[in-house]
Amino acid sequence: MAEGAFVLPAGVNLTLDGGDLSIENPGDIVIEGTPAQPLKNLVSTGGNVVLTPSEAVTVGEIKAEGTVRVAGKVTAGSITGARIEFESGTLKVEVLNASESIQLSGKKLEAQVVIGGEVEISSSLKGRATAIQSDNELGPHKLKGGFSLAEFVDIMPGGADLLAKHGIDVPEGDDEDDDEDPAAPGGDAADDSGAEVAEEELVAVADDEGQVGIPAEVQTEIEDSYLKIVEAYGDSDPPPPVQLVGKMVEDAELSDLKLQINGIWADLIKFHAVNKDQRMPNKLGPLFEGMQLALRRIPT
């Protein structure tokens, strides 16, 4: 048999849907090159999926009974398997869902939801994982986000719909912390970014109980987030909840803002639900999320 021969194993199912190629196979699926057709689904009902393209590839769903291994430049709607290994390159995906383990060791990750029995994140991996659920403690890493699923649903517009779309149970709340609002940035869920507040320049900011040390970098991030939120409304005056954020930022009441940000976000959603003539900007959710991430780094 000539080198590089194409072998179509028994049981494989190839389908074209509007020019998009789907592959379903009871055994392994290994794609090392870059298919001429866009990929819709890669499903191994009894084996593994290996996707290591030489060029950028977009695929709707990747699913395996065993391991899904990804390397290169990949964009996917969802990746599901017993084990998921992101080895190198960049990966943009809505949901990573593994029943056993997830290993993230690539260069950059952009994910909405990461769910695994055990999740390991390389200290060099950059990007964002908005929500992470795992049974193990995550070590220091550089990924932004890291909300619980309950926080993700409360904070992100359409968060519940996204989880439902991918067959993930939508949590009603976080039962691990009965004393605080589970979605509040100041709850027990810690920012696992590994940033050491002690190594950052601190500025003294007054609140009702005295002086609280707030990293100068954090204060700048909060101020920048607020300005971007205002810019998102263009020429329109920002709604009262946004104006309240502005006043608290201007008055350096950042510790109070940390405690109230979740309620302010809820009030903003209600405002746009009632005032349908003033549409909520599409990028408002990520902007508020960025502010919440910065607020969580304020010492309590």
MIDOMI-67955 format. One record per atom (N, C-alpha, C): y, x, z. Coordinates in steps of 0.02 Angstrom, whole numbers, padded with zeros to 5 digits, always signed. Each point is the difference from the previous one (the first is absolute). Layout:
BEGIN
YXZ...
end
This chain:
BEGIN
-00060+00043+00000+00060-00043+00000+00062+00044+00000+00047-00015-00044+00061+00040-00006+00041-00004+00063+00036+00054+00014+00044+00002+00059+00056-00051-00008+00014-00036+00054+00053-00051-00002-00022-00065-00031-00065-00010-00006-00026-00062-00030+00016-00060+00045+00014-00056-00031+00013-00062+00036-00065-00036+00011-00016-00012+00064-00063-00034+00017+00017-00065+00035-00023-00055-00027+00011-00066+00030-00062-00020+00038+00003+00003+00067-00061-00015+00038-00018-00074-00002-00064-00013+00013-00023-00070+00003+00034-00035+00058+00020-00062-00013+00031-00041+00052+00075+00003+00002+00031+00048-00037+00072+00005+00001+00031-00058-00038+00057-00024+00023+00034-00056-00031+00071+00021-00018+00015+00002-00065+00067+00017-00023+00033-00063-00028+00061-00015+00023+00035-00058-00026+00072+00019-00015+00028-00034-00051+00070+00009-00018+00036-00066+00011+00055+00004+00037+00040-00059+00014+00072+00015-00020+00020-00026-00058+00067+00014-00025+00012+00074-00011-00052+00037-00019+00007+00072-00011-00014+00042+00061-00008-00031+00059-00014+00036+00061-00076+00006+00010-00023+00059+00017-00071+00014+00006-00024-00007+00072-00053-00038+00010-00033-00005+00065-00070+00027-00005-00021+00038+00051-00067+00029+00002-00034-00021+00065-00060-00029-00007-00040-00018+00058-00069+00031-00010-00025+00035+00052-00064+00034-00007-00036-00001+00067-00066-00011+00001-00037+00003+00063-00004+00070+00028+00009+00051-00041-00001+00069+00023+00071+00028+00005+00005+00066-00003+00065+00032+00005+00043-00010-00062+00065+00003+00010+00048+00001-00055+00042+00063+00009-00001+00044-00050+00036+00062+00003+00046+00005-00060+00065+00004+00012+00049+00005-00054+00040+00064+00012-00010+00048-00044+00035+00064+00006+00057+00007-00050-00007-00033-00056+00053+00001-00050+00048-00057+00008+00042-00011-00049+00048-00055+00001-00018-00050-00055-00025-00059+00017-00019-00049-00051+00058-00020-00045-00016-00015-00063+00052-00021-00046+00027-00069+00019-00045-00043+00027+00021-00067+00020+00022+00000+00074+00047-00044+00016+00018-00008+00071-00061-00026+00039-00007+00023+00061-00057-00020+00042+00020-00061+00043-00043-00050+00000+00012-00058+00042-00039+00004+00065-00066+00007-00004-00042+00003+00060-00054+00053-00009-00014+00036+00055-00057+00045+00003-00042-00022+00060-00059-00027-00013-00041-00028+00054-00070+00029-00003-00020+00034+00053-00069+00023+00007-00033-00042+00054-00049-00041-00020-00031-00046+00047-00053+00033+00044-00018+00063-00015-00051+00033+00040+00008+00075+00007+00056+00026-00023+00010+00073+00001+00071+00019+00018+00023+00054-00032+00066+00028+00015+00045-00004-00061+00065+00006+00011+00049+00005-00054+00039+00064+00008+00002+00040-00052+00038+00062-00001+00052-00005-00056+00064+00005+00018+00054-00005-00049+00043+00062+00007-00008+00046-00047+00038+00063+00000+00030+00013-00069+00046-00042-00023+00027+00006-00068+00045+00061-00007+00003+00026-00061+00043+00057-00014+00073-00022-00009+00011-00064-00016+00067-00027-00007+00007-00062+00043+00061-00026+00003+00013-00059+00042-00041-00060-00023-00028-00036+00049-00041-00059-00013+00021-00057+00046+00001-00060-00029+00012-00061+00040-00061-00045-00004-00022-00025+00058-00059-00043+00002+00014-00057+00050-00027-00059-00015+00011-00056+00045-00039+00005+00064-00066+00001-00004-00043+00002+00059-00053+00054-00008-00011+00038+00054-00054+00048+00004-00043-00020+00060-00064-00010-00012-00043-00024+00054-00069+00032-00006-00026+00023+00057-00066+00031+00000-00037-00018+00063-00067-00005-00006-00042-00011+00058-00001+00063+00044+00007+00058-00033-00001+00063+00036+00070+00029+00009+00011+00058-00034+00062+00038+00008+00044-00007-00062+00065-00006+00011+00049+00004-00055+00038+00066+00010-00004+00043-00051+00034+00064+00003+00053+00002-00054+00062+00015+00019+00057-00002-00046+00037+00066+00002+00019+00024-00059+00041+00060-00006+00040-00006-00064+00058+00031-00002+00042-00004-00059+00061-00042+00013+00024-00034-00052+00057-00044+00006-00025-00071-00014-00008-00039+00054-00033-00066-00006+00044-00054+00031+00006-00055-00036+00032-00060+00026-00052-00056+00000-00008-00034+00057-00052-00052+00005+00025-00059+00041-00028-00058-00015+00016-00059+00040-00035+00003+00067-00065+00016-00001-00038+00005+00062-00058+00048-00010-00020+00033+00055-00059+00042+00000-00042-00020+00061-00062-00018-00013-00045-00024+00053-00066+00037-00004-00027+00019+00058-00065+00033+00002-00022+00011+00071-00060+00028+00007-00021+00020+00067+00041+00059+00023+00013+00046-00046+00040+00059+00013+00049+00011-00057+00060+00022+00016+00051+00014-00050+00025+00071+00011+00001+00040-00053+00024+00069+00004+00054+00011-00052+00061+00011+00023+00055+00018-00044+00009+00076+00006-00023+00035-00052-00007+00073+00006+00062+00039-00020+00033-00019-00055+00056+00039-00024+00043-00043-00046+00060+00024-00013+00045-00036-00045+00041-00053+00035+00016-00053-00036+00041-00054+00027-00037-00067-00009+00007-00042+00049-00033-00066-00002+00049-00053+00022+00009-00050-00043+00041-00058+00016-00045-00061-00001-00005-00036+00057-00048-00054+00005+00026-00052+00050-00018-00063-00012+00018-00052+00048-00043+00005+00063-00066+00002-00009-00045-00004+00057-00057+00051-00007-00011+00039+00053-00060+00040+00008-00041-00031+00056-00062-00019-00014-00040-00036+00049-00071+00028+00000-00017+00036+00054-00066+00031+00005-00034-00023+00064-00063-00019-00005-00036-00024+00059-00018+00057+00047-00004+00062-00026-00020+00056+00042+00056+00050+00011+00024+00032-00054+00049+00053+00010+00046+00008-00060+00059+00028+00014+00049+00016-00052+00025+00071+00013-00002+00042-00050+00027+00068+00005+00056+00007-00051+00059+00016+00026+00060+00004-00042+00024+00073+00000-00010+00034-00056+00015+00071-00003+00040+00019-00062+00028-00048-00036+00036+00014-00061+00070+00027+00013+00040-00001-00053+00069+00025+00005+00048-00055+00023-00007-00060-00029+00045-00055+00018-00037-00066-00004+00013-00043+00049-00030-00066+00003+00054-00053+00008-00005-00053-00039+00042-00059+00009-00047-00060+00006-00009-00025+00061-00047-00055+00013+00032-00052+00044-00016-00062-00013+00024-00054+00044-00044-00006+00062-00065+00000-00010-00046-00012+00056-00058+00050-00005-00017+00031+00056-00057+00045+00005-00044-00025+00057-00062-00018-00015-00047-00025+00051-00065+00039-00005-00019+00030+00056-00063+00037+00000-00028+00005+00070-00066+00004+00006-00030+00010+00065+00027+00062+00032+00004+00054-00040+00031+00063+00022+00044+00026-00056+00062+00015+00017+00048+00023-00050+00022+00071+00018-00007+00046-00047+00023+00068+00010+00054+00015-00052+00057+00026+00024+00058+00013-00043+00017+00074+00004+00002+00032-00058+00018+00071-00002+00072+00009+00024+00012+00053+00036+00067+00013+00026+00049+00016-00055-00024+00017-00060+00044+00016-00056+00015-00059-00045-00036-00056+00009+00009-00058-00043+00067-00033+00015+00038-00015-00052+00065-00033+00007-00002-00069-00032+00051-00040+00015+00005-00067-00029+00004-00054+00053-00033-00056-00013+00006-00058+00044-00066-00039+00001-00018-00022+00060-00053-00049+00009+00029-00051+00048+00024-00056-00027+00039-00046+00040-00039-00026+00060-00063-00019-00011-00042-00023+00056-00065+00040+00000-00021+00021+00060-00062+00038+00007-00041-00031+00056-00062-00017-00014-00046-00025+00051-00062+00044+00001-00016+00028+00059-00059+00042+00006-00025-00003+00071-00062+00021+00010-00029+00002+00067+00014+00065+00037+00025+00050-00036+00013+00065+00031+00075+00012+00008+00017+00047+00044+00069+00021+00008+00020+00044-00059+00056-00015-00030+00024+00041-00056+00036+00061+00028-00015+00057-00027+00035+00061+00020+00068+00004-00033+00036+00054+00012+00066+00010-00030-00004-00002-00076+00045-00035-00031+00002-00003-00073+00071-00016-00023+00012+00004-00065+00067-00008-00027+00011-00067-00035-00049-00044+00002+00007-00064-00034+00049-00044+00038+00043-00033-00037+00045-00049+00030-00038-00066+00008+00021-00041+00046-00032-00065+00011-00045+00002+00061-00062-00022-00010-00048+00000+00054+00004-00061+00045+00028-00055-00026+00001-00062+00040-00071-00028+00007-00011-00040+00052-00062-00037+00005+00002-00057-00051-00058-00032-00011-00001-00057-00047+00044-00057+00025+00001-00011+00066+00042-00053+00028+00073+00015-00013+00021+00063+00009+00069+00019-00014+00016-00007-00074-00048+00020-00042+00009-00004-00072+00014-00072-00022-00038-00047+00028+00010-00070-00017+00068-00025+00023+00021+00021+00060+00064-00023+00028+00059+00031-00037-00006+00063-00020+00057+00037-00026+00009-00009-00075-00055+00002-00038+00005+00003-00072-00002-00069-00032+00050-00017-00040-00004-00063-00037-00061+00000-00047-00039-00052+00004-00061-00003-00041-00058+00040+00028+00007+00027+00061-00054+00040+00029-00064-00040+00009+00006-00061+00025-00058-00042+00011-00033-00017-00067+00041-00013-00051-00028-00017-00066-00037+00060-00029+00026+00061+00011-00033+00059-00027-00069+00009+00032-00004-00008+00067-00064+00006+00033-00049-00053-00024+00024-00062-00005-00044-00054-00023-00024+00012-00072+00044+00027-00042-00017+00014-00069-00059+00048-00005-00005+00046+00047-00053+00050-00001-00057-00017+00048-00002-00063+00024-00055-00022+00042+00000+00029+00069+00058+00020+00026+00006+00029+00066+00025-00054+00048-00033-00007+00057+00020-00050+00049+00071+00014+00023+00041-00052-00001+00070+00007+00021+00004-00009+00075+00022+00051+00036+00003-00005+00074+00054-00047+00023-00013-00036+00054+00050-00044+00029+00044+00037+00049-00023+00056+00026+00039+00038+00047-00042+00059+00024+00032+00042+00040-00033+00059+00026-00018-00012+00073-00064-00008+00014-00022-00016+00068-00002+00061+00045+00013+00060-00027-00004+00059+00042+00061+00008+00044+00054-00036-00013+00061+00008+00039+00028-00068+00015-00013-00026+00060+00021-00067+00018+00069-00002+00029+00029+00059+00015+00064+00002+00035+00059+00006-00047-00011+00021-00062+00055+00010-00046-00015-00034-00066+00054-00011-00037-00007-00027-00067-00040+00049-00042-00058-00019-00027-00042+00048-00035+00033+00030-00061+00049-00037-00029+00032+00026-00060+00063+00037+00016+00020+00004+00063+00061+00034+00018-00008+00074-00010+00051+00034-00027-00007+00072-00012-00011+00039+00064+00019-00027+00059-00007+00038+00062-00065-00013+00035-00050-00032-00032-00064-00014+00032-00041+00062+00008-00065-00010+00020-00042+00057+00015-00021+00037-00062+00004-00032-00059-00021+00034-00061+00047+00058-00014-00025+00061+00005+00043+00059-00006+00007+00021-00072+00056+00034-00015+00010+00028-00065-00040+00065-00004-00051+00002-00043-00045+00057-00003+00025+00053-00048+00065+00002-00014+00025+00047-00048-00005+00072+00025-00011+00008+00065-00007+00068+00026+00067+00033+00014+00055-00036-00010+00066+00028+00013+00008+00013+00074+00024+00057+00018+00012+00016+00069+00073-00010+00015+00016-00052+00039+00069-00016+00015+00033+00058+00035-00037+00038+00040+00029+00054+00039+00027+00055-00046-00026+00004-00061+00022+00052-00046+00060-00020-00041+00022-00063+00006+00055-00024-00039+00065+00003+00041+00054+00005-00036+00065+00000+00034+00011-00069+00029+00018-00005+00063+00010-00064+00034+00075-00013+00008+00018-00063-00007+00068-00021+00014-00003-00053+00053+00049-00001+00044+00001-00049+00054+00032-00064-00025-00035-00055+00009+00025-00065-00021-00003-00047+00060+00054-00033+00016+00003-00042+00059-00031-00068-00014-00037-00026+00051-00020-00069-00002+00011-00029+00069-00025-00061+00013+00015-00034+00062-00025+00037+00061-00051+00041-00008-00031+00033+00058+00018+00074+00004+00045+00024-00040+00021+00069+00005-00008+00036-00067-00014+00064+00003-00005+00041-00060-00072+00008-00022-00012-00012-00062-00067+00008-00028+00004+00052-00055-00043+00051+00003+00001+00051-00053-00031-00027-00063+00039+00001-00054-00024-00025-00064+00006+00057-00051-00054+00018-00035+00004+00053-00049+00054-00014-00052+00040+00051-00015+00053-00008-00049-00028-00021-00068-00059+00027-00017-00031-00018-00064-00018-00074-00002-00023-00026+00056-00018-00071+00004+00062-00043-00007+00055+00018+00034+00061-00038-00005+00025-00003-00072-00004+00057-00034+00021+00002-00070-00044-00045-00044-00065+00001+00012-00046-00042-00039+00017-00074+00009+00015-00020+00062+00017-00070+00014+00064-00019-00035+00050+00042+00004+00064-00014-00033-00009-00005-00076-00039+00046-00028-00012-00002-00073-00037-00063-00020-00049-00020+00041-00038-00061-00015+00046-00060+00000+00045-00004+00049+00046-00056+00003+00044-00003-00063+00026+00058-00020+00043+00001-00060-00037-00023-00062-00063+00020-00006-00040-00021-00057-00015-00075+00002-00009-00027+00060-00011-00073+00007+00062-00037-00024+00059+00023+00020+00062-00032-00022+00008+00006-00075-00015+00059-00028+00005+00010-00072-00047-00046-00039-00056-00017+00030-00049-00044-00034+00030-00069-00014+00049-00020+00039+00032-00066-00011+00055+00003-00052+00014+00059-00027+00050+00006-00052+00069-00022+00023+00032-00045-00039+00067-00023+00017+00000-00056+00051-00058-00027+00018-00003-00054+00048+00007+00026+00071+00030-00040+00043+00003+00018+00070-00070-00002+00030-00020+00050+00039-00066-00002+00030-00004-00057+00051-00059-00029+00009-00009-00056+00047+00014+00022+00072+00011-00049+00044+00015+00016+00071-00051+00047+00033-00067-00007-00011-00045+00048+00032+00013+00072-00021+00018+00010-00064+00015+00069-00023+00066+00023+00031+00048-00045+00006+00063+00018+00032-00011+00020+00073-00047-00033+00033-00016+00018+00069-00028+00070+00004-00044+00017-00047-00026+00068-00003+00057+00050-00008+00047-00016-00045+00056+00045-00012+00041+00010+00063+00012-00053+00038+00040+00006+00061-00036+00044+00051-00066-00009+00006-00037+00039+00049-00004+00074-00021-00004+00012-00065+00001+00069-00024+00068+00031+00013+00053-00038-00016+00069+00026+00010+00015+00013+00074-00026-00043+00044+00012+00008+00072-00050+00046+00034-00043+00031-00040-00051+00047+00026-00046-00033+00050-00017-00064-00012-00046-00036+00044-00070+00002-00031-00023+00061-00013-00063+00007-00037-00061-00016+00042+00003+00013+00065-00056-00018+00043-00009-00076+00002+00056-00036+00003-00003-00073-00002-00024-00024-00068+00023+00033-00053-00022-00019-00067-00075+00009-00007-00027+00052+00031-00072+00012-00002-00038-00060+00029+00027-00029+00053-00034-00056+00033+00010-00065-00038+00055-00006-00038+00017-00063-00031-00015-00003-00075-00019+00056-00031-00005+00002-00072-00050-00050-00028-00055-00011+00036-00049-00047-00025+00026-00072-00002+00037-00019+00052+00030-00066+00001+00054-00007-00053+00038+00054-00012+00051-00001-00052-00031-00010-00069-00057+00034-00012-00035-00008-00064-00024-00072-00008-00026-00029+00053-00023-00070-00003+00059-00046-00014+00058+00013+00031+00059-00041-00012+00024+00007-00072-00007+00060-00029+00021+00011-00069-00044-00039-00048-00065-00001+00014-00046-00038-00042+00018-00075+00002+00014-00024+00061+00019-00070+00007+00065-00015-00037+00048+00046+00003+00064-00009-00034-00011-00011-00075-00041+00042-00030-00011-00005-00073-00043-00061-00016-00042-00021+00046-00040-00061-00012+00044-00062-00002+00052+00000+00041+00046-00057+00002+00052+00005-00055+00028+00060-00010+00052+00010-00050-00031+00026-00065-00031-00045-00036-00038+00020-00059+00045+00025-00056+00066-00014+00004+00045+00024-00051+00014+00075+00007-00014+00028+00058+00008+00072+00011-00069+00031+00005-00023+00027-00055-00068+00026-00006-00008+00065+00040-00057+00006+00033-00014+00062+00037-00016+00055-00050+00035+00057+00004-00014+00056-00046-00073+00023+00006-00029+00018-00057-00070+00019-00001-00015+00061+00044+00046+00047+00003-00013+00062+00037+00020-00004+00073+00017-00060+00024+00023-00007+00069-00057+00015+00049-00060-00023-00014-00056+00012+00045-00013+00074+00012-00007+00042-00053-00010+00071+00011+00059+00034+00036+00061-00024-00013+00058+00029+00034-00002-00014+00075-00016-00062+00018-00006-00017+00071-00059+00038+00031-00053+00008-00037-00058+00038+00025+00021+00072+00015+00040+00030-00045+00024+00068+00012+00042+00005+00063+00042-00051+00011+00041+00000+00061-00045-00007+00062-00050-00043-00004-00045-00009+00057-00037+00064+00016-00022+00036-00051-00035+00064+00011+00046+00049+00037+00063+00002-00020+00047+00046+00033+00012-00022+00072+00007-00066+00011+00013-00025+00067-00058+00015+00047-00061+00000-00027-00058+00013+00043+00001+00071+00028+00039+00044-00029+00003+00069+00023+00052+00010+00055+00035-00054+00018+00047+00006+00056-00039+00001+00065+00011+00049+00044-00036+00002+00063+00014-00062+00042-00052-00025+00032+00008-00060+00042+00013+00021+00072
end
